[in-house]
């Protein structure tokens, strides 16, 4: 029988986990760390910031509020019992989020820590001047360190949190199920393609849900490229006719999704409809605005898939700002897909 006290290290290769965490951190420009339920470090800090790693540790009398900060290197953290993502507020006004990584049911095996980060907007110079005076540091020093810490909207940070939670949890869950099945079927390695397909579908579903919610899209799909046939097929979909999902096959270079895959270029319709004869490729006239974004698997070459998002409501068009957010999210999904077999 499988032991119930398995740790994250029993389920995944922590070196691979670190690499993926580092890539997520760089893509999002946010500080990340993984810790155990006991509060011990399971990873190094990805994208450490100067405020937490260099400045505050040297400031006298900060132990009363940041000596055991959950993000501080070597902090003596207590045993954590957090069942859902939780927001902690730093006395400096910064935000730290704790995201539980779950394997089965409500069982948590680790936590991803995001931050510190700034929600909504930075404080005024006068407010930071007061903080600098309290800390006994130069205002220029504090402001310079705060430049490393990015500002996120509520919508964006919660979308990122949900995607990170899903993707890292799927990695842990896949390891758990493989380990459990391996105790029953020692030849489980032969079943790796099954786990890969399961994992891929979960990640892409999470990506589509996150993009749909973040942008308020009415429908969408993620298509994956079959390298042998050079054709795109729908892998996951939201609010599309099942017949469309099952029957749609688009060759690279054909149709709008095929054009995006062939050129590795994002498309917004109707804004780009006059480029390269795209208007002639538009089939569904009930759609008022569409976004098509191709993506790869991490930093590998070649298009892996295409995400399509649609609006049917009049007067609501996708923008370049929406494209930028989707590109960040699909890059995250691409990094998460790297552990899959080629």
C-alpha positions in Angstrom: 0.0 0.0 0.0 1.1 3.6 -0.7 2.2 5.5 2.4 0.1 8.6 3.1 3.0 10.6 4.4 4.7 11.1 1.1 6.5 14.4 0.6 7.0 16.4 -2.7 10.5 14.9 -3.0 9.0 11.4 -3.1 6.8 12.4 -6.1 8.9 14.6 -8.3 12.5 15.3 -9.2 13.2 18.5 -7.2 15.9 19.6 -9.7 13.4 19.5 -12.5 10.9 21.3 -10.3 13.5 24.0 -9.6 14.1 24.5 -13.3 10.4 24.9 -14.1 9.9 27.2 -11.1 12.9 29.3 -12.3 11.4 29.6 -15.8 8.0 30.5 -14.5 9.6 33.2 -12.3 11.5 34.7 -15.1 8.5 34.7 -17.4 6.3 36.4 -14.8 9.0 38.6 -13.3 7.9 37.5 -9.8 9.8 35.9 -6.9 8.9 32.2 -6.2 9.9 29.6 -3.7 8.6 26.1 -2.7 8.5 25.0 0.9 7.4 21.9 2.8 4.4 21.6 5.2 7.0 21.9 8.0 8.2 25.2 6.6 11.5 23.9 5.2 12.9 25.1 1.9 12.3 22.6 -1.0 13.7 25.0 -3.6 16.0 27.9 -3.9 14.4 31.3 -4.3 13.7 32.0 -8.0 14.3 35.6 -9.0 15.3 36.9 -5.5 14.7 40.5 -4.8 17.2 42.9 -3.1 14.7 44.2 -0.5 14.2 40.8 1.1 17.6 39.3 0.4 20.0 42.2 0.9 18.5 45.3 2.5 16.0 44.2 5.2 18.4 41.6 6.8 20.9 44.4 7.4 18.4 46.7 9.0 18.4 46.7 12.9 15.2 45.9 14.7 13.3 44.4 11.8 13.1 40.9 13.4 9.8 41.9 15.0 8.1 41.9 11.6 10.3 40.2 9.1 12.7 38.0 11.1 10.6 34.9 10.3 8.9 36.1 7.1 7.8 33.2 5.0 10.0 34.5 2.2 13.1 35.1 4.2 16.2 32.9 3.6 16.7 30.6 6.6 13.6 31.7 8.4 12.3 29.4 11.2 8.8 29.0 9.8 6.1 27.1 11.8 4.3 24.0 10.5 1.8 25.4 8.0 -1.8 24.2 7.6 -3.2 26.2 4.7 -5.9 24.6 2.6 -6.4 27.3 0.0 -4.4 30.2 -1.5 -3.8 32.8 1.2 -2.6 36.4 1.1 -0.2 37.8 3.8 0.4 41.5 4.1 3.9 42.8 4.8 4.2 45.8 7.1 5.9 47.6 4.2 2.6 47.2 2.2 3.9 44.4 0.0 1.9 41.2 -0.6 2.9 37.6 -0.3 0.7 34.7 -1.5 0.9 31.1 -0.3 -0.5 28.5 -2.7 -1.0 24.9 -1.6 0.1 22.1 -3.9 -2.3 19.2 -3.7 -2.1 15.6 -4.9 -5.3 13.8 -3.9 -8.5 15.3 -2.5 -7.5 17.9 0.0 -4.0 16.5 0.7 -1.3 19.1 0.4 2.3 18.2 -0.1 4.0 21.6 -0.4 3.4 25.3 -0.8 4.4 27.7 -3.6 5.2 31.2 -2.2 4.7 34.2 -4.5 6.2 37.5 -3.7 6.7 39.9 -2.3 4.8 41.8 -4.9 2.8 45.1 -5.2 -1.0 44.9 -5.8 -2.7 47.6 -7.8 -0.3 50.5 -7.4 2.8 51.7 -5.7 2.7 54.1 -2.8 3.5 57.8 -3.2 7.1 59.0 -2.8 6.2 60.7 0.5 4.8 57.4 1.9 8.0 55.5 0.9 10.0 58.4 2.5 8.3 57.6 5.8 9.0 53.9 5.4 12.6 54.6 4.7 12.9 56.8 7.7 11.4 54.1 10.0 13.9 51.5 8.6 16.8 53.9 8.8 17.8 53.5 5.1 18.2 56.1 2.4 15.0 56.7 0.3 17.1 56.2 -2.8 18.1 52.7 -1.5 14.6 51.7 -0.7 13.2 53.0 -4.0 15.9 51.3 -6.0 15.1 47.9 -4.3 11.4 48.4 -4.9 11.9 48.7 -8.6 12.7 45.0 -8.6 9.2 44.3 -7.3 6.5 44.4 -9.9 3.0 45.7 -9.7 0.1 43.3 -10.5 -3.6 43.9 -10.9 -5.9 41.8 -8.8 -7.3 40.1 -11.9 -3.8 39.3 -13.2 -2.3 38.0 -10.0 -5.3 35.7 -9.3 -5.2 34.4 -12.8 -1.5 33.6 -12.3 -2.1 32.0 -9.0 -4.8 29.7 -10.4 -2.6 28.6 -13.3 0.4 28.0 -11.1 -1.7 26.1 -8.6 -3.1 23.9 -11.3 0.1 23.3 -13.1 2.3 22.5 -10.1 -0.4 20.4 -8.6 -0.8 18.4 -11.8 3.0 17.7 -11.8 2.7 16.4 -8.2 -0.5 14.5 -8.9 1.1 12.7 -11.9 4.0 11.7 -9.7 1.6 10.4 -7.1 -0.5 8.3 -9.4 2.6 6.9 -11.2 4.0 5.9 -7.8 0.8 4.4 -6.6 0.2 2.5 -9.8 3.9 1.5 -9.8 3.4 -0.4 -6.6 0.6 -2.4 -8.3 2.1 -2.7 -11.8 6.0 -2.5 -11.7 6.0 -2.0 -15.5 4.3 1.4 -15.1 7.0 3.0 -17.1 5.4 1.5 -20.1 2.3 3.5 -19.4 4.1 6.9 -19.5 2.3 8.0 -22.7 -1.0 7.7 -20.8 0.2 10.0 -18.0 1.6 12.4 -20.6 -1.7 12.7 -22.4 -3.6 13.1 -19.0 -1.1 15.8 -17.9 -1.2 17.6 -21.2 -5.0 17.8 -21.2 -5.1 19.1 -17.6 -2.6 21.8 -18.3 -4.3 23.0 -21.5 -7.7 22.9 -19.8 -6.3 25.1 -17.0 -4.7 27.4 -19.6 -8.0 27.8 -21.5 -10.1 28.3 -18.3 -7.6 31.0 -17.1 -7.6 32.9 -20.4 -11.4 32.7 -20.7 -12.0 34.0 -17.2 -9.3 36.7 -17.4 -10.6 38.2 -20.6 -14.3 37.3 -20.3 -14.2 35.3 -23.6 -17.5 33.7 -24.7 -15.8 30.5 -26.1 -12.4 29.1 -27.0 -10.2 26.2 -27.7 -6.6 25.0 -27.6 -5.4 23.2 -30.7 -2.3 21.0 -30.7 -0.1 20.4 -33.7 0.4 16.8 -34.9 4.0 16.8 -36.2 3.5 13.8 -38.5 0.4 15.2 -40.3 1.3 18.9 -39.8 -2.3 19.5 -38.8 -3.9 21.1 -35.8 -6.6 19.3 -33.8 -8.7 20.6 -30.9 -7.4 19.2 -27.6 -9.6 21.1 -25.2 -12.6 23.5 -25.8 -15.0 25.7 -24.0 -18.6 26.3 -25.2 -18.0 24.9 -28.6 -20.3 22.4 -30.5 -19.0 18.9 -29.8 -19.2 18.2 -33.6 -16.8 21.1 -34.2 -14.5 19.8 -31.6 -14.4 16.3 -33.0 -14.3 17.1 -36.7 -12.0 20.1 -36.9 -8.6 19.5 -38.5 -6.6 22.4 -39.9 -3.5 22.0 -41.9 -0.6 24.4 -41.1 -1.0 27.4 -43.3 -4.7 26.9 -43.9 -7.4 28.9 -42.1 -6.7 31.5 -39.4 -5.3 29.1 -36.8 -3.2 27.4 -39.5 -1.8 30.8 -40.6 -1.0 31.7 -37.0 0.8 28.3 -36.6 2.7 28.7 -39.9 3.9 32.3 -39.1 4.1 32.0 -35.3 2.2 35.3 -35.2 -0.6 36.3 -33.0 -3.8 37.5 -34.6 -6.7 39.8 -33.4 -9.8 40.0 -35.5 -11.4 42.1 -36.9 -8.3 44.3 -36.4 -6.0 42.1 -38.6 -8.6 40.9 -41.1 -7.0 42.7 -44.0 -3.6 41.1 -43.5 -2.7 38.3 -45.9 -6.3 37.7 -46.9 -7.5 36.7 -43.4 -11.0 38.1 -44.0 -11.5 35.4 -46.6 -10.6 32.7 -44.1 -13.3 33.9 -41.5 -16.0 31.2 -41.4 -18.1 32.1 -38.3 -19.8 35.4 -38.8 -21.5 35.3 -35.4 -18.1 36.0 -33.8 -17.5 39.7 -33.3 -13.8 39.4 -32.1 -11.3 36.7 -32.0 -7.8 36.2 -30.7 -5.4 33.5 -32.0 -2.1 33.0 -30.2 0.4 30.3 -31.2 2.8 28.9 -28.6 5.7 26.5 -28.1 6.7 24.1 -25.4 9.0 26.2 -23.1 11.9 27.6 -25.1 11.9 24.8 -27.7 11.7 25.6 -31.3 8.5 25.2 -33.4 4.9 25.8 -32.7 3.3 23.3 -30.2 -0.2 24.6 -30.4 -2.6 27.5 -30.8 -5.1 29.0 -28.4 -8.3 30.6 -29.9 -10.5 32.9 -27.9 -13.8 34.3 -29.2 -16.3 37.1 -28.4 -19.8 37.0 -29.7 -21.0 40.1 -27.9 -21.1 43.4 -29.9 -18.8 46.2 -29.0 -16.2 44.1 -27.1 -13.0 43.6 -29.0 -9.8 42.0 -27.9 -6.8 44.4 -27.6 -3.0 44.3 -27.7 -3.1 44.4 -23.9 -5.2 41.2 -23.9 -2.6 39.6 -26.3 0.2 40.4 -23.9 -1.6 38.7 -21.0 -2.4 35.6 -23.0 1.2 35.4 -24.2 2.4 35.3 -20.6 -0.1 32.6 -19.7 0.6 30.4 -22.7 4.3 30.8 -22.0 3.6 29.5 -18.5 1.7 26.6 -20.0 4.5 25.9 -22.4 7.0 25.7 -19.6 4.7 23.3 -17.7 4.5 21.1 -20.7 8.3 20.6 -20.9 8.3 17.5 -18.6 6.2 15.6 -21.2 7.9 13.2 -23.5 8.7 14.5 -26.9 
